Amino acid sequence: MDTLSYKTISANKTAARKEWLLVDAEGKTLGRLAAVVAIMLRGKHKTNYTPHADCGDNVVVINAEKIQLTGTKWEDKEYVRYTGYPGGQILTPVKDVLKKKPEFMIEKAVKGMLPKNRLGRELFRNLHVYVGSEHQQEAQKPRKIELNTIK
């Protein structure tokens, strides 16, 4: 057996086989959903995963307004924003965020689980979150997946 014939293949952006995946967030816990979506965006569920390349899939998340939080997070959790001025820290309760912009909750949770560099910003562009069951990626024919199948 010739062991020199076995080469480790390092995937790059052009060689990656990217798919479109559809995830329904209805009744799912925010953190668990975000963790699985981040894994799919990175491509860690694929055999040709390469840490320095975008070899992950494009992910469409629907029903963002029907996300669940565990424990007392509906009363306690707040999103912090800072204007840059003294005394400019703004705390927004999670219930207000859910009413105004529910897709922000999923986007912020997923973005926090991606790398904090150029690659992370590039991977974040592959995430599409929508309120309601309608989305604008019908032309790409996303494949619906269950979160339990991806580890």
Stockholm file with secondary structure:
# STOCKHOLM 1.0

chainA/1-151         MDTLSYKTISANKTAARKEWLLVDAEGKTLGRLAAVVAIMLRGKHKTNYTPHADCGDNVVVINAEKIQLTGTKWEDKEYVRYTGYPGGQILTPVKDVLKKKPEFMIEKAVKGMLPKNRLGRELFRNLHVYVGSEHQQEAQKPRKIELNTIK
#=GR chainA/1-151 SS CCGGGCCCCCCCTTTCCCCEEEEECTTCBHHHHHHHHHHHHHTTTSTTCCTTSCCCCEEEEECGGGCBCCTTHHHHCEEEEECSSTTCEEEEEHHHHHHHCHHHHHHHHHHTTSCSSHHHHHHHTTEEECSSSCCSCGGGCCEECCGGGCC
#=GC SS_cons         CCGGGCCCCCCCTTTCCCCEEEEECTTCBHHHHHHHHHHHHHTTTSTTCCTTSCCCCEEEEECGGGCBCCTTHHHHCEEEEECSSTTCEEEEEHHHHHHHCHHHHHHHHHHTTSCSSHHHHHHHTTEEECSSSCCSCGGGCCEECCGGGCC
//
